[in-house]
């Protein structure tokens, strides 16, 4: 690999790490806010958007309730797989999408590790964005969905 190619790879890796870091920080700050501001009740924002504190001990959209440890182990496997997959990313959009997914996965894994709950990796993920017509979610969830859609776009575009 030439020095130009190595430099390009290093820049893309920097993009992945920076985006993932920003997602993790934004996710944890908003969850910190939610756990303090929403203990007394919901906050209606606009139209159907409201902030409502929910602790999710299952999978996305509160599926697989009580199986947070298993969900966390699967998430760790996905993170490892994405890191391996990320070596083939050769565009800035691909790097951003990978950073979004990794940051979101790590943000929710941090909740499983450090928030109150029972069992191995059983901490409850803090969800608080409630559209009232979609399951309650958080910044990490939004990053995973947006990053996943972008990743599909990148893969389809390059094949």
LINLINTA-V126423 format. One record per residue. RES is the residue in three letters. SS is DSSP state (helix for helix, strand for strand, loop for the rest). PSI is psi in whole degrees, 0 to 359 (NA if undefined). OMEGA is omega as a letter, one per 20 degrees, with the letter a starting at -180 (* if undefined). Layout:
# LINLINTA-V126423
<<RES/SS/PSI/OMEGA> <RES/SS/PSI/OMEGA>>
This chain:
# LINLINTA-V126423
<<UNK/loop/132/a> <UNK/loop/166/r> <UNK/helix/329/r> <UNK/helix/315/r> <UNK/helix/320/r> <UNK/helix/320/r> <UNK/helix/319/r> <UNK/helix/317/r> <UNK/helix/318/r> <UNK/helix/319/r> <UNK/helix/319/r> <UNK/helix/321/r> <UNK/helix/320/r> <UNK/helix/320/r> <UNK/helix/313/r> <UNK/helix/310/a> <UNK/helix/318/a> <UNK/helix/315/r> <UNK/helix/315/r> <UNK/helix/316/r> <UNK/helix/317/r> <UNK/helix/319/r> <UNK/helix/314/a> <UNK/helix/313/a> <UNK/helix/312/r> <UNK/helix/318/a> <UNK/helix/311/a> <UNK/helix/324/r> <UNK/helix/316/a> <UNK/helix/326/r> <UNK/helix/321/r> <UNK/helix/313/r> <UNK/helix/312/a> <UNK/helix/319/a> <UNK/helix/341/r> <UNK/helix/318/a> <UNK/helix/337/a> <UNK/loop/10/r> <UNK/loop/334/a> <UNK/loop/356/r> <UNK/loop/177/a> <UNK/loop/159/r> <UNK/strand/116/r> <UNK/strand/130/a> <UNK/strand/291/a> <UNK/strand/142/r> <UNK/loop/240/a> <UNK/loop/359/a> <UNK/strand/126/r> <UNK/strand/160/r> <UNK/strand/124/a> <UNK/strand/126/a> <UNK/strand/123/r> <UNK/strand/139/r> <UNK/strand/119/a> <UNK/strand/114/r> <UNK/loop/7/r> <UNK/loop/211/r> <UNK/loop/189/r> <UNK/helix/144/r> <UNK/helix/27/r> <UNK/helix/24/r> <UNK/loop/160/r> <UNK/loop/48/a> <UNK/loop/136/r> <UNK/loop/1/r> <UNK/loop/37/a> <UNK/helix/323/r> <UNK/helix/315/r> <UNK/helix/318/r> <UNK/helix/318/r> <UNK/helix/320/r> <UNK/helix/318/r> <UNK/helix/320/r> <UNK/helix/321/r> <UNK/helix/317/r> <UNK/helix/320/r> <UNK/helix/318/r> <UNK/helix/314/r> <UNK/helix/316/r> <UNK/helix/319/r> <UNK/helix/323/r> <UNK/helix/317/r> <UNK/helix/316/r> <UNK/helix/324/a> <UNK/helix/340/r> <UNK/loop/336/a> <UNK/loop/357/a> <UNK/loop/130/a> <UNK/loop/22/r> <UNK/loop/157/r> <UNK/helix/322/r> <UNK/helix/319/r> <UNK/helix/319/r> <UNK/helix/318/r> <UNK/helix/315/a> <UNK/helix/318/r> <UNK/helix/319/r> <UNK/helix/320/r> <UNK/helix/312/a> <UNK/helix/314/a> <UNK/helix/315/r> <UNK/helix/317/r> <UNK/helix/317/r> <UNK/helix/316/a> <UNK/helix/320/r> <UNK/helix/315/r> <UNK/helix/328/r> <UNK/helix/323/r> <UNK/helix/320/r> <UNK/helix/315/a> <UNK/helix/325/a> <UNK/helix/317/a> <UNK/helix/350/r> <UNK/loop/162/a> <UNK/loop/137/r> <UNK/strand/184/a> <UNK/loop/145/r> <UNK/loop/176/a> <UNK/loop/123/a> <UNK/loop/36/a> <UNK/loop/12/r> <UNK/strand/149/a> <UNK/loop/129/r> <UNK/strand/133/r> <UNK/strand/117/r> <UNK/strand/146/a> <UNK/strand/350/r> <UNK/strand/113/a> <UNK/strand/111/r> <UNK/loop/351/r> <UNK/loop/359/r> <UNK/loop/7/r> <UNK/loop/151/r> <UNK/loop/149/a> <UNK/loop/138/a> <UNK/strand/184/a> <UNK/loop/183/a> <UNK/helix/319/a> <UNK/helix/317/r> <UNK/helix/316/r> <UNK/helix/320/r> <UNK/helix/319/r> <UNK/helix/315/a> <UNK/helix/311/a> <UNK/helix/315/r> <UNK/helix/320/r> <UNK/helix/317/r> <UNK/helix/318/r> <UNK/helix/321/r> <UNK/helix/318/r> <UNK/helix/316/r> <UNK/helix/315/a> <UNK/helix/315/a> <UNK/helix/315/a> <UNK/helix/320/a> <UNK/helix/327/a> <UNK/helix/355/r> <UNK/loop/NA/*>>
